[in-house]
Amino acid sequence: MIDDKTAPYAAFTLRISLAILFLAHAGLKFFVFTPAGTAGFFQSLGLPSALAYATIGAEVLGAALLIAGLYVRYVSIALLPILLGAIFFVHGQNGWLFSNENGGWEFPAFWAVALIVQALLGNGAFALALGTENQLPRQQTA
């Protein structure tokens, strides 16, 4: 059974945590690897270099929307391809554990599952979204 009193705060906590992870991930690409370096890495994987810039932008925009609590279900689903790409193009061949050289795939996989959970939960508390997106369905009583 879902606790109607605390579930919105759980969804909010997950939403903010996901946003912070995406900001940190974008910051790594921007400040440490640099956008040009990230583009070069994408090219080395056989991906278009422009996809690196799109990924950085999507991570920042997605994080901002998650923090604001706008379109949370859609944003969560829209960010999934970034993590699936990280699994299939970068970390998948490195094994299960993220402590493996070049990182394994369990962390991006867990992060992807957390996005799916967020999409299922919705906005949660403190969201700017209008309407009934924040509300949990009430159980019907006989």
Contacts in CASP RR format, 6 or more apart in sequence:
PFRMAT RR
TARGET T0000
AUTHOR 0000-0000-0000
METHOD contacts of the structure
MODEL  1
MIDDKTAPYAAFTLRISLAILFLAHAGLKFFVFTPAGTAGFFQSLGLPSA
LAYATIGAEVLGAALLIAGLYVRYVSIALLPILLGAIFFVHGQNGWLFSN
ENGGWEFPAFWAVALIVQALLGNGAFALALGTENQLPRQQTA
2 136 0 8 1.000
4 136 0 8 1.000
4 138 0 8 1.000
7 121 0 8 1.000
7 124 0 8 1.000
7 136 0 8 1.000
8 124 0 8 1.000
8 125 0 8 1.000
8 134 0 8 1.000
8 136 0 8 1.000
9 124 0 8 1.000
9 125 0 8 1.000
10 121 0 8 1.000
11 118 0 8 1.000
11 121 0 8 1.000
11 122 0 8 1.000
11 123 0 8 1.000
11 124 0 8 1.000
11 125 0 8 1.000
12 123 0 8 1.000
12 124 0 8 1.000
12 125 0 8 1.000
12 126 0 8 1.000
12 127 0 8 1.000
14 114 0 8 1.000
14 117 0 8 1.000
14 118 0 8 1.000
14 121 0 8 1.000
15 66 0 8 1.000
15 67 0 8 1.000
15 69 0 8 1.000
15 72 0 8 1.000
15 118 0 8 1.000
15 123 0 8 1.000
15 124 0 8 1.000
15 127 0 8 1.000
16 66 0 8 1.000
16 67 0 8 1.000
17 114 0 8 1.000
18 63 0 8 1.000
18 66 0 8 1.000
18 76 0 8 1.000
18 111 0 8 1.000
18 114 0 8 1.000
18 115 0 8 1.000
18 118 0 8 1.000
19 62 0 8 1.000
19 63 0 8 1.000
19 64 0 8 1.000
19 66 0 8 1.000
19 67 0 8 1.000
20 63 0 8 1.000
21 111 0 8 1.000
22 59 0 8 1.000
22 60 0 8 1.000
22 62 0 8 1.000
22 63 0 8 1.000
22 66 0 8 1.000
22 79 0 8 1.000
23 59 0 8 1.000
23 60 0 8 1.000
23 63 0 8 1.000
25 59 0 8 1.000
26 56 0 8 1.000
26 57 0 8 1.000
26 59 0 8 1.000
26 60 0 8 1.000
26 63 0 8 1.000
27 56 0 8 1.000
29 35 0 8 1.000
29 38 0 8 1.000
29 52 0 8 1.000
29 55 0 8 1.000
29 56 0 8 1.000
29 59 0 8 1.000
30 38 0 8 1.000
30 56 0 8 1.000
33 41 0 8 1.000
35 52 0 8 1.000
35 53 0 8 1.000
35 56 0 8 1.000
37 52 0 8 1.000
38 52 0 8 1.000
38 55 0 8 1.000
38 56 0 8 1.000
39 49 0 8 1.000
39 50 0 8 1.000
39 52 0 8 1.000
39 53 0 8 1.000
40 49 0 8 1.000
40 52 0 8 1.000
41 52 0 8 1.000
42 48 0 8 1.000
42 49 0 8 1.000
42 51 0 8 1.000
42 52 0 8 1.000
42 55 0 8 1.000
43 49 0 8 1.000
45 89 0 8 1.000
45 90 0 8 1.000
47 89 0 8 1.000
55 82 0 8 1.000
58 78 0 8 1.000
58 79 0 8 1.000
58 82 0 8 1.000
59 79 0 8 1.000
59 82 0 8 1.000
62 75 0 8 1.000
62 78 0 8 1.000
62 79 0 8 1.000
65 71 0 8 1.000
65 72 0 8 1.000
65 75 0 8 1.000
66 72 0 8 1.000
66 75 0 8 1.000
66 76 0 8 1.000
66 118 0 8 1.000
68 127 0 8 1.000
68 128 0 8 1.000
69 123 0 8 1.000
69 124 0 8 1.000
69 126 0 8 1.000
69 127 0 8 1.000
69 128 0 8 1.000
69 129 0 8 1.000
70 127 0 8 1.000
70 128 0 8 1.000
70 129 0 8 1.000
71 129 0 8 1.000
72 118 0 8 1.000
72 119 0 8 1.000
72 122 0 8 1.000
72 123 0 8 1.000
72 124 0 8 1.000
72 127 0 8 1.000
72 129 0 8 1.000
72 133 0 8 1.000
73 118 0 8 1.000
73 119 0 8 1.000
73 122 0 8 1.000
73 123 0 8 1.000
73 133 0 8 1.000
76 115 0 8 1.000
76 116 0 8 1.000
76 118 0 8 1.000
76 119 0 8 1.000
76 122 0 8 1.000
77 115 0 8 1.000
77 119 0 8 1.000
79 115 0 8 1.000
80 112 0 8 1.000
80 115 0 8 1.000
80 116 0 8 1.000
83 108 0 8 1.000
83 109 0 8 1.000
83 111 0 8 1.000
83 112 0 8 1.000
83 115 0 8 1.000
84 112 0 8 1.000
86 108 0 8 1.000
87 105 0 8 1.000
87 108 0 8 1.000
87 109 0 8 1.000
87 112 0 8 1.000
90 102 0 8 1.000
91 98 0 8 1.000
91 102 0 8 1.000
91 103 0 8 1.000
91 104 0 8 1.000
91 105 0 8 1.000
91 107 0 8 1.000
91 108 0 8 1.000
92 104 0 8 1.000
92 105 0 8 1.000
94 100 0 8 1.000
94 101 0 8 1.000
94 102 0 8 1.000
94 103 0 8 1.000
94 104 0 8 1.000
94 105 0 8 1.000
95 103 0 8 1.000
95 104 0 8 1.000
95 105 0 8 1.000
96 104 0 8 1.000
96 105 0 8 1.000
96 106 0 8 1.000
97 103 0 8 1.000
97 104 0 8 1.000
97 106 0 8 1.000
98 104 0 8 1.000
98 105 0 8 1.000
98 106 0 8 1.000
98 107 0 8 1.000
122 133 0 8 1.000
122 134 0 8 1.000
123 129 0 8 1.000
123 133 0 8 1.000
123 134 0 8 1.000
124 134 0 8 1.000
125 134 0 8 1.000
127 133 0 8 1.000
127 134 0 8 1.000
END
